[in-house]
Amino acid sequence: MVENDSPSVRDTAIDFLGSYMISEKIFVDIYYPLVRSRLYDPSLAVRKRIVKLLKDIYLVSGIGQDLQKEIASELIMCSVRDSDTSIRDLCVKLIVDIWFTHTEQIAPDARFEELEQKIQRILKDRMDIIRGISNFGINSEILSQLLIKVNQCSVCIHNR
């Protein structure tokens, strides 16, 4: 179904498959390669669906940092190389969301030490992922392009 000639059939199949992948981690392990292969689909609607699904998969508990690195790499590459501006902008927005605005909850009454430990853990996780994406062809030039776009996207952070 995800390789059907009809873009609407592929889009619907990805939507259906994505709902299972998000509900159970085992489906991520099974279907991620298939979903990833559609990131370069000729249909704009299918690519948008895939990009959004990658963000959701990234946030699935327990998928592991290796898969997070791969997904982050795919989103970064897409943010600078996709032929469509709306896809590039969506990728930047999703990267900003998963790296800078989607973090674990910190209780308002948390002690300073707890707050400091959580912030250190969040930063360490992000840095581990940034270090690891170099294995997927992401170099400093691509990261620089991304950071420029993230800076331009700062409006998206403030408008939440």
C-alpha positions in Angstrom: 0.0 0.0 0.0 2.8 2.5 0.8 4.2 1.9 -2.7 0.8 2.3 -4.5 0.7 4.6 -7.5 -1.9 6.8 -5.9 -0.5 9.5 -3.5 -3.7 9.5 -1.5 -3.5 5.7 -1.0 0.2 6.0 0.1 -0.8 8.9 2.5 -3.6 6.9 4.0 -1.5 3.8 4.4 1.3 5.8 6.2 -1.3 7.4 8.4 -2.7 4.0 9.3 0.7 2.5 9.8 1.9 5.5 11.9 -0.9 5.1 14.4 0.2 1.6 15.1 3.9 2.6 15.3 3.1 5.3 17.9 0.9 3.0 20.0 3.4 0.1 20.3 7.2 0.4 20.1 7.5 -3.0 18.5 5.8 -1.6 15.4 8.5 1.1 15.2 11.2 -1.6 15.0 9.3 -3.5 12.3 8.1 -0.6 10.1 10.6 2.2 10.5 12.7 1.3 7.4 9.6 1.3 5.3 8.4 4.6 6.6 11.8 6.2 6.3 12.0 5.1 2.6 8.9 7.2 1.9 10.6 10.4 3.1 11.6 11.0 -0.5 8.2 10.2 -1.9 7.3 12.4 -5.0 4.0 13.4 -3.2 4.2 16.5 -1.0 1.4 15.2 1.2 3.1 11.9 1.8 6.4 13.6 2.6 4.6 15.9 5.1 2.9 12.9 6.7 6.3 11.1 7.0 8.1 14.1 8.5 5.3 14.5 11.1 5.4 10.8 11.8 9.2 10.9 12.3 8.7 13.5 15.0 6.1 11.3 16.7 8.4 8.3 16.5 11.3 10.3 17.9 9.2 11.0 21.0 8.1 7.4 21.5 9.4 6.3 24.8 12.1 3.7 24.7 13.1 3.8 21.0 16.7 4.4 21.9 19.3 7.1 21.0 20.5 5.3 17.9 17.1 5.7 16.2 16.7 9.2 17.6 20.0 10.1 16.0 18.9 8.6 12.7 15.6 10.5 12.8 17.3 13.7 13.8 19.7 13.3 10.9 16.8 12.7 8.5 15.0 15.7 9.7 18.1 17.9 9.5 18.9 16.7 6.0 15.3 17.3 4.9 15.4 20.8 6.4 18.2 21.8 4.1 17.7 19.6 1.0 14.1 19.0 0.4 12.8 20.5 -2.9 9.8 22.1 -1.2 10.0 25.1 1.1 7.1 24.0 3.2 8.7 20.6 3.9 12.0 22.3 4.8 10.2 24.8 7.1 8.2 21.9 8.7 11.4 20.0 9.4 13.0 23.0 11.1 9.9 23.6 13.2 9.8 19.9 14.3 13.5 19.9 15.2 12.9 23.0 17.3 10.0 21.3 18.9 11.8 18.0 19.8 15.1 19.6 20.8 14.1 22.8 22.4 10.5 22.8 23.5 9.6 19.1 24.1 11.4 18.3 27.3 10.5 16.3 30.4 8.3 18.1 32.9 9.9 19.7 35.8 7.8 20.2 38.9 7.4 23.8 39.9 8.4 23.1 43.5 11.5 21.1 42.4 14.7 21.8 44.4 17.5 23.5 42.7 19.6 20.3 42.6 16.8 18.4 41.0 16.3 21.1 38.4 20.0 21.3 37.7 20.2 17.5 37.3 17.3 17.4 34.9 18.7 20.3 32.8 22.1 18.5 32.7 20.5 15.3 31.6 18.5 17.1 28.8 21.6 18.9 27.6 23.6 15.7 27.6 21.0 13.8 25.7 20.8 16.6 23.0 24.6 16.7 22.8 24.9 12.9 22.4 22.4 13.1 19.6 24.1 16.0 17.9 27.5 14.2 18.2 26.0 11.0 16.9 24.4 12.5 13.8 27.8 12.9 12.2 27.6 9.2 11.4 24.7 9.9 9.1 26.5 12.4 6.9 25.6 15.6 8.9 28.6 17.9 8.8 29.3 21.3 10.4 28.1 23.1 7.3 24.7 21.4 7.4 24.4 22.0 11.1 25.3 25.7 10.6 22.5 25.9 8.0 20.1 24.3 10.4 21.1 26.7 13.3 20.5 29.7 11.0 17.0 28.3 10.2 16.4 27.6 13.9 17.3 31.1 14.8 14.9 32.4 12.1 12.3 30.0 13.5 12.6 31.5 17.0 9.2 33.1 16.3 7.7 29.6 16.3 9.0 29.1 19.9 7.6 32.4 21.2 4.2 31.9 19.6 3.4 28.7 21.5 
